[in-house]
Amino acid sequence: MQLDDPYVVAYKQIHAICASEGERVEVLERSSCYGGSAWARYHYSQGPLVISTRNIGEWFRYLAKPGRVDLDLISSRRSAGIEAIIVKGDEVEITYAGLGGGGVGATLTRARADDVLRHEVTECGGGRVARGTIVLPRRERLIIGVDDTDSKTVGATWTLIHNIASCVDRQAARYISHALVQLFPVPAKTQNCVSTVVEFACLPGKAEGMIEDFAELLRRYSVSPDTGMAVYRGFDPSALMAYSNRCRRERIEYEDALAAAKSAGVQIVMDGKGLIGALAALPFYARPDESIHRGWDEGA
């Protein structure tokens, strides 16, 4: 037996989601080795470009501001980091730097990830500082909320939506996250009164085919006449949080959902009564540990 490249563990995917004016960028890294990515997260989070970090499963997420900085790397204290994030038209350049093994992780492991357009790396390993720049396509966030696809005897919305999202995943619209959102238990619920939200990282102007395929599969496999599907395009859907928290505390009327969707610029794809919960799921994208809590008795 032999190892093809014993000192490289390539990331599976890396994406850069940008706010509309490019003032914020979220870098999403899909890890092949949790331990190595956890080490990187600790060191990278100390860099001045990084605003916050979190991980969900194998995805490590860095909310950052564009710019270029001097990291002043120090062995064992701040051994690696993000040195530059530059948004240029429809591309995003990210430069990583690191000492020793951190340099290997900062360069080759990312250069070989899926969806990287091109890269440039210096020699790495040993005691030297290594740098690597990867160029990614600029992406936009697209969030889909769904509720009411099952019946008292058939199905579970969260499983159907995960399977649909996995099926429609493509280079132009990458499936990133999934969360179940606990709602107030209204009488019309099938069982647990939970809606579902999924997140995609999309190339600008390339998401329509994915949305159409998603909706077609949802119509085909839903067993409810009241299915709701809502689509939010944008960096931050927090404007919907007040509405969502109401849905988690009390019963909401359908007209309230229509008004909230219009105010937030949400696209209504399927307008069954499940739209109430579908819309409430949107601001809880990528928050699967928070979204499952009972809002009505935990102060949501």
N, C-alpha and C positions, 0 to 999 in steps of 0.2 A: 504493500500500500504506500501511497505517497500523497502529499498535500500539494495542490496546484499552486497555491499562494498562501503560505503559512501565516503571514502577518497582515492579512487583509480580511476583514469581515464587512462585506459591502452592505450598505443600507438597501432595503427593498425599493423604497420610493422616497423622493423628496419633492415638495411642492412649495410654492410661494404664493400666498393669497394676499392681494393688495387691496387697501381701501381705495375708493374711487379717485382720490387726488394723489394717491401714493404716499400719504403721510404716515401710514402704518402698514406694516407687513407682518403676516403670520407665516413663519417657516414651519412646515410640517415634515417631520422625518419619521419614516416607518422603519423601525429597527429590526435587525436580524439577531441582535444580542442585547438583551435588556441591561445586563451589567455594564457593558461598555457605554451604552447610551445614558444610563443613570450617572456614570462618572462624568460624561460630557455635559449633561444637564447641570450638574453641580458647578462645574467650572465656568460654563458659558453664561450661567445666570448672574455671574459677578461682573460681566462685561457691561460697559456703559450703553451699548446699543440695545440690550435686552431689557424689556419692560417687565415681563413676567414669563414664567414657564410652567408647564404642567404636562403630565402624560396620561394617556388613556389607552390601556392595553399596550400594544406595540408602537403606538404613535406618540412621539415626543413633539411638543408644540412650543414654539418660541414666538411670543408677541414682541415685536421689535420696531424700532424707528430707523429709517434709512440714514445712511451717513458712513463716514470712515473715521476710525479712531486708532490710537496707539494703545495696544493692550497692556504693554509693560509686563510681559509674562514672567512669572516667578515660579520656579520649580516647587511642586507639591502644594502651592497655595493657589496660584492661578496659572495652571499649566497649559490652558488652551482656551480658545474663544472665537467669537465672530468679530472679525476685524473690519468688515465693510459690508454694507447692503446698499446696492445701487439699483434704482429702478430706471430703466432706459426703454421707453416705449412699451413694447409688448414683451420685454425680457427683464429678468431680475438677476443681477450678479451678486453672488454671496462669496466673500472671502473668509476662509477659516485659517487660523494659525495655531500652532501648538509646539510644545517642547517634547522631544523624545517620542515615546509611544503616543503621546497626545498629538504629535504632528502626523503620525500615521493615520490616526483616527480622524484628524481634521482634514485630511486630503484624500487619500486613495479610497477610503471606505465610502466617502460621499461621491466622489467622481464617478464611481461605477453604479450608482443607483439608477433605477428606472426613471425615465422622464427628464433626465439631465440632457440638455441640448449639446453642450460641449464643456470642456474643462481644461484647466492649466494647473499643474502642480509642480512644486519644487522637490528636490531630493529630500527624503524624510528618514527618520529613525536615528538612533544614537542620541547624542547630546545636542544636536543642532535644532534650530527653529525651522519649522517647515510651514509653508503656506500653500493653500490651494484655492482656486476660484472655480466655482461651478456656475453655469449659466442655465437658468430655468425659464420656462415660459411663464409669463405673468398670468395668474389665475384669479378668478372671482369666486366668492362664496355663494353657493346656492343651497337653500334649505327647504326640505319638503316635510310637511306635517300631514299625518293621516290619522283618521279615527273612524271607528265603526265599520269594520270589514267582516266581522264574525257574527255568529248567532249563539243562542244558548247551548247548542250542541256541536257546532262545527267551528274550528279555527281559532286563531289567536292573532290579533293584528300585528304584534311586534315580530312574530316569526315570518308572516307573509311579507312585511315591509323589508325586513333584512334580506330575504331571499330575492325579492324584486330588485332591491338596490344592488345586490351582488351580481345579478343577471345583467343589469344595464350598465354596470361599471365599464368604462372605456377610457382610452387615452385622453379624449377631450373632456371627460367628466368623471373624475376619480371619486369613488365612494370612500368617504373618510370616517364618519362616525355615526352612531346609532344610540338613541336613548329612549327609554320608556318614561312617560310623564304621568304621574298619579293625579287624577282629577277628583273633584268632589263627587261622591257616589250618588248620582241622581237616579230616580226610579227607572228611567229608560235604559239604564246600563245593561250590558249583557252579563257581565260577571264582576270584573275588578275595576271598571271605569278608568282605563289606562289608554292614553293615546301614544303615538310614536312619532319621533322626528329623526330624519336622516340628513346628513350633510355631504355635499359634493364640492370638490375643487374643480372649477370649470374654466376652460379656455374661453375668452370673451367671444360672445356671439355663436358659440358652438354647442350650447346646452339644449336647444330646442328638440333635437332628435331624441336625446335621452329622456326629456320630460314626456314626450309623446309615447315612447316605448314604456316608460314607467306607468303612465296613466292607462295604456292599453292592457298591460298585465294586471293592473289593479282592478279594472273593470271585469276582466276575464275571471279572476279568482276570488273576488269579494263575494261573500254570500249574504250581504246585507243590502237593502235598497236605500240605506241612509248614509252611505260612505261619503266622507268629506276629504278632500285633498287640497292643500294650500301650499303655494310656492313663494318663498321670499328670496329675492336676489339683493345681496348687499353684504357689507362687512359686519354689521352689528345690528341684530334685530331687537335690541333691548327696549326699544319704544313699545314693544308688545308685552313687556313684563307685567305692567299693571293689570292689563286684561287677563294675562295668564294666571296671575296670582288670584284674581277674582274667581276664575274657573276652578282653582284649587281650593277655594274656601266656601263657595256657594254655587247655587244653580244659576246658570246664565241663559238668557233668552237668545234665540237664533238671530234676532235683529241686532243685538249687541255685537255678535260676531261679525255680521256684515259691515257694521259701522267701523269696527276695529280694523278689519281687513282693508277697507277703503282708506282709512286714515294712514295706515302703514304702507300702502302701496303693494299689498299682497295680491298675487294672482290666484284666483279661485278656479281650480281645474275641475273639481267635483263638488257640487253644492248641496249634498245631503246634510241632514242634521248633524252628522259627524264633523261638519266644518267647525262647530263650536270647539271641540277638543283638538282638531287638527291645527287650528290657529293658535290655541293655547300651548301647543307643543313647540312651536317655532323658536322662542327665545331660550329654550332649554337644550338647544343643540350642543353636543359635546359636553354635557353636564350630567352624565348618567347616574352619578352617585347622589347628586342633589335632587334630581327630578323625580326620584322614586319616593321621596318623603311625602307624608300626608299633610297637605297644606292647610286643611281645615282645623287641625288641632296642633299645628306646629308653627303658627304665626307666619305663613307664607305671605 
